[in-house]
Amino acid sequence: MGRLDNKVAMVTGAGGEHGLGRAIARRFAEEGADLVLTDVIPTGLRVSSALKPGAWGGIEAVADEIRKRGRRVITEIADVRSAAEMAKVVSRALEEFGRIDILVNNAGAPGSLDRTLVVDLPEESWDTVLDTNLKGTFITSQAVARSMLERGVRGRIISVSSQWGKKGGARRAAYCASKFGIIGFTQSLAQELASAGITVNAICPSAAETERLDHMGLRADGSFDAQQRAERIKQTAAATPLGRIARPSDVAEVAAFLAGDAAEYITGQSINVTGGGVMH
């Protein structure tokens, strides 16, 4: 018996080879859930080939992994910034499965867009980060919450924020603003949906070994330096009390807990997965 037997979970941003979305989807399948997977491009986020050169099958490869675990899965290429596209995803999920029990808002903007000083930050970069991370969380949560309320589902909404949703950082203004916003949105939505038995929580990871960290290897001229990436990760790990950066599986395990019955009395929370790097 799995913690999520007979549940249907929707995970956005699930196509990355090393991403949190893939790890969460696989963990949910291991716990017995059927999956609805989305990503904005078939191959998921790719900044460079730093982690593993070669082709990656993207969201369909993740779907195949889910099927091999004996679970049902549907995939959709959709942009979380578009209410129409996310409404289409929810509609198809309801047609296929009849309901959505769990939503994980994982989709995020590429990690290099706002890594500059505010005085130099292009407006379009600000808009892309805020629209993807924050507006996308709103749009998707709204569509799924409506389906839960209409069907009397005592569901779970889980959004991926960040340790940078709890502290500001230079050259991260748009990212911090979007992740702080997710925490505020989580607290507000948790209060609105509590009477229906729907919990709403956020997970706040530290740096995790995913494609998003490829920005650590970007030189000033835009070229990629794998050694620079590795050295910066090593420095980040050394500054973390538990001595390493996060693994996608660390985040997936917390998501699986929040999605299950054992977490039914937890709502409006923003849970750190930072190895002790952030404790508030």
C-alpha positions in Angstrom: 0.0 0.0 0.0 1.3 3.4 -1.0 0.6 6.7 0.6 -1.0 8.0 -2.6 -2.9 4.9 -3.8 -5.8 5.9 -6.1 -4.8 9.5 -6.1 -4.3 11.7 -9.2 -1.4 14.1 -9.1 -0.5 16.9 -11.5 3.1 18.1 -11.7 4.2 21.1 -13.8 7.7 21.5 -15.2 8.2 17.7 -15.1 10.3 17.3 -18.3 13.8 18.0 -17.0 16.3 15.2 -17.0 17.7 16.1 -13.6 14.8 18.3 -12.4 12.7 18.4 -9.3 9.6 17.7 -11.4 10.9 14.3 -12.6 11.9 13.3 -9.1 8.5 14.3 -7.6 6.6 12.5 -10.4 8.6 9.3 -9.9 8.2 9.4 -6.1 4.4 9.9 -6.4 4.2 7.0 -8.8 6.1 4.8 -6.3 3.5 5.8 -3.7 0.6 4.7 -6.0 -0.5 7.9 -7.8 -1.5 8.4 -11.4 0.1 11.4 -13.0 -0.6 14.4 -15.1 2.7 15.9 -16.3 3.2 19.2 -18.1 6.2 21.2 -19.4 6.6 24.1 -21.7 8.9 22.3 -24.1 9.2 18.5 -24.8 12.7 18.2 -23.4 12.3 20.3 -20.2 14.8 23.0 -19.1 18.1 22.8 -20.9 20.7 25.5 -20.2 23.7 23.4 -21.2 24.8 19.8 -21.4 26.8 20.1 -18.2 25.2 17.3 -16.3 24.9 14.6 -19.0 25.7 15.1 -22.6 23.4 13.6 -25.2 19.8 13.5 -26.0 17.1 13.4 -23.4 13.6 12.2 -24.0 12.0 14.9 -21.9 8.5 14.7 -20.6 7.7 11.5 -22.5 10.7 9.8 -21.0 9.4 10.7 -17.6 6.0 9.3 -18.6 7.6 6.0 -19.6 9.2 5.8 -16.2 5.7 6.3 -14.6 4.2 3.6 -16.8 6.9 1.1 -15.9 5.9 1.6 -12.2 2.4 0.4 -13.2 0.7 3.8 -13.0 -1.3 5.7 -15.6 0.0 9.0 -17.0 -0.9 11.7 -19.4 1.4 14.5 -20.7 0.7 18.0 -22.1 3.0 20.6 -23.5 1.6 23.8 -21.9 2.8 27.2 -20.6 1.8 27.9 -17.0 1.6 31.6 -17.9 -1.4 30.9 -20.1 -4.8 30.4 -18.3 -6.2 28.9 -21.5 -3.5 26.3 -21.8 -3.7 25.3 -18.2 -7.5 25.1 -18.4 -7.0 22.7 -21.3 -4.7 20.5 -19.2 -7.1 20.4 -16.3 -10.0 19.6 -18.6 -8.1 16.7 -20.1 -7.1 15.4 -16.7 -10.7 15.4 -15.6 -11.8 13.6 -18.7 -9.1 10.9 -18.2 -9.1 10.5 -14.5 -12.3 12.2 -13.2 -10.5 14.4 -10.7 -7.2 15.9 -9.5 -6.2 15.2 -5.9 -2.8 16.8 -5.8 -1.1 19.7 -7.6 2.6 20.4 -7.5 3.5 23.8 -8.9 7.1 23.1 -9.9 7.5 25.0 -13.3 10.1 27.8 -13.1 11.8 30.3 -15.3 15.4 29.5 -16.4 18.0 30.3 -13.7 20.1 32.8 -15.6 17.5 35.5 -16.5 17.7 37.7 -13.4 21.3 37.2 -12.3 22.2 40.8 -12.5 21.9 44.0 -10.6 18.5 45.7 -10.4 19.8 48.8 -12.2 20.8 46.5 -15.1 17.9 44.1 -15.1 15.9 44.1 -18.3 12.2 44.6 -17.9 11.5 41.5 -20.0 13.6 39.3 -17.8 11.7 40.6 -14.7 8.4 39.8 -16.5 9.5 36.3 -17.6 10.6 35.3 -14.0 7.5 36.8 -12.3 5.1 35.5 -14.9 6.4 32.0 -14.9 7.2 31.5 -11.2 4.4 33.5 -9.5 1.7 34.1 -12.1 2.0 30.5 -13.3 1.5 29.3 -9.7 -1.6 31.4 -9.4 -3.1 30.3 -12.8 -2.5 26.6 -12.3 -3.6 26.7 -8.6 -6.8 28.6 -9.6 -7.8 26.0 -12.2 -7.1 23.0 -10.1 -8.6 24.5 -7.0 -11.8 25.1 -8.9 -11.9 21.5 -10.0 -11.3 20.3 -6.4 -14.1 22.5 -5.0 -16.6 21.4 -7.7 -16.0 17.7 -7.0 -15.6 17.9 -3.2 -12.0 16.7 -3.4 -10.1 17.2 -0.1 -6.9 17.9 -2.1 -3.4 19.1 -1.7 -1.7 22.0 -3.4 2.1 22.1 -3.1 4.2 24.9 -4.6 8.0 25.0 -5.0 9.3 28.2 -3.6 13.0 28.5 -2.5 15.3 29.5 0.3 15.4 32.7 -1.7 11.7 33.1 -0.9 12.8 33.7 2.7 15.8 36.0 2.3 16.8 38.5 -0.4 20.0 38.2 -2.4 22.0 40.5 -4.7 21.5 39.7 -8.4 18.4 37.7 -7.6 15.7 40.4 -7.4 13.2 39.0 -9.7 13.7 35.4 -8.5 13.4 36.5 -4.8 10.3 38.5 -5.5 8.7 35.6 -7.3 9.5 33.1 -4.5 8.5 35.5 -1.7 5.3 35.9 -3.6 4.7 32.2 -3.7 4.9 32.0 0.1 2.4 34.8 0.5 0.1 33.3 -2.1 0.4 29.9 -0.3 -0.7 31.4 3.0 -3.7 33.3 1.5 -4.9 30.3 -0.5 -4.5 28.0 2.5 -6.9 30.2 4.4 -9.4 30.3 1.5 -9.5 26.5 1.0 -9.2 25.3 4.5 -12.9 24.9 5.1 -13.1 22.6 2.1 -10.3 20.3 3.5 -7.8 21.4 0.9 -4.3 22.0 2.2 -1.9 24.4 0.6 1.8 24.4 1.4 5.2 25.4 -0.1 8.6 23.7 -0.2 11.7 26.0 0.0 14.7 24.1 -1.3 18.3 25.3 -1.3 20.4 24.9 -4.4 19.7 21.4 -5.8 21.6 19.4 -8.3 19.4 20.1 -11.3 19.8 21.8 -14.7 19.0 25.1 -13.0 22.5 25.2 -11.5 24.0 25.4 -15.0 23.9 29.2 -14.6 26.7 28.8 -12.1 28.9 27.8 -15.0 28.0 30.7 -17.3 30.9 33.1 -18.0 30.5 36.8 -18.5 30.6 36.3 -22.3 27.7 33.7 -22.1 29.9 30.6 -22.7 29.7 27.7 -20.3 32.5 26.5 -18.0 31.8 23.1 -16.4 34.7 23.5 -14.0 33.4 26.8 -12.8 30.0 25.2 -12.2 31.5 22.4 -10.2 33.7 24.7 -8.1 30.7 27.0 -7.2 28.7 24.0 -6.2 31.5 22.8 -4.0 31.7 26.2 -2.3 27.9 26.2 -1.8 28.1 22.7 -0.2 30.9 23.7 2.1 28.8 26.6 3.4 25.9 24.3 4.2 25.7 22.8 7.7 24.9 19.3 6.4 27.8 19.6 3.9 26.1 19.1 0.6 23.6 20.7 -1.7 20.1 19.3 -2.0 19.2 16.3 -4.1 16.0 16.3 -6.1 15.0 13.2 -4.0 15.2 15.4 -0.9 12.5 17.6 -2.2 10.4 14.8 -3.7 10.3 13.1 -0.3 8.9 16.2 1.4 6.4 16.6 -1.4 5.2 13.0 -1.0 4.7 13.6 2.7 2.7 16.8 2.2 0.6 15.0 -0.5 -0.4 12.2 1.8 -2.9 11.7 4.6 -0.3 12.1 7.3 -0.1 15.9 6.5 -3.8 16.6 6.6 -3.3 19.0 9.5 -0.5 21.0 7.9 -1.5 24.0 5.7 -0.1 27.4 4.9 3.4 26.3 5.7 6.7 27.0 3.8 9.0 24.1 4.6 12.7 24.5 4.3 14.8 21.7 2.6 18.1 23.5 2.9 20.5 21.3 4.9 20.4 23.8 7.7 21.3 26.7 5.4 18.1 28.5 6.3 16.4 27.9 9.6 13.5 30.4 9.6 
